[in-house]
Amino acid sequence: MATEPRGILDLLSPYPPGWGGTLLVGAASTIAISAGAFLIGILLGTGGALGKLSGNRPLGLLLNVYTTAIRAIPELILIVGLYYAGMDGLNRLLAGLNLPAIEVNGFVVAVAVLGFVQGAYMTEVLRGAILAIPVGQIDAAKAFGMGPMLRFRRVILPALLPNALPGLANLWMSVTKDSALVAVVGYQELALATRLAGASTKHYFIFFLASALLYLALTLVSNIAFNLIERHVRRGQPKPA
């Protein structure tokens, strides 16, 4: 029979009966959820920003409703609503079509909902970054006969990245913390793993401190990565005084 861990090192050991391995697996899940949601958010945000600036009034109105509503509704309500109410409605529809019911994995729900939320915020971040591009650069690209896709890849994207990166970095930090909300659908990431470890051993302080240090480590590594990316996209630009 396994003995109960006694010291801090035993409690945080990556091997049973320690809980360090559980925390690390939870941290990996947090990173996976955050990365998936961030990628979906970038795709939605890019399309949303271009749609808002396209001049199409119905599309612009629809995107305004999307960004306003999503930024107004807490992520927790969206996750619970999609997972429980959404799944119930979908299975009722499938039952009406004589099709078998389905069960969506909590990871998929977390990535989809957080990505949908990120898309609303990224729409505004990227829209502002595009508006900061001198209009003469875009007019020159049009004068050279560049199509929309080539113009976006060769002119707009390189020019918007330096302006958008600080906002994108903040959204990445935000989604790493918002990933803790998926615990409500029973998917185990770092926050839920921490609570389970604390409840099982009654050493809440140790595990919540260890979890905070893991989040801090993720933040520090992310800061380094975004600083390197920003330095790369700003190469050749004059440094601020």
Buried (B, 14 or more C-beta within 10 A) or exposed (E): EEEEBEEEEBBBBEEEBBBBBBBBBBBEBBBBBBBBBBEBBBBBBBBBBBBBBEEEEEBBEBBEEBBEEBEEEEBEEBBBEBBEEBBEEBBEEEEEEEEEEEEBEBBEBBBBBBBBBBBBBBBBBBBBBBEEBEEEEBEEBEEEEBEEEEBBEEBBBEBBBBBBBEBBBEBBBBBBBBBBBBBBBEBBBBBBBBBBBBEEBEBEEBBBBBBEEBBEEBBEEBEEEBEEBBEEBBEEEEEEE
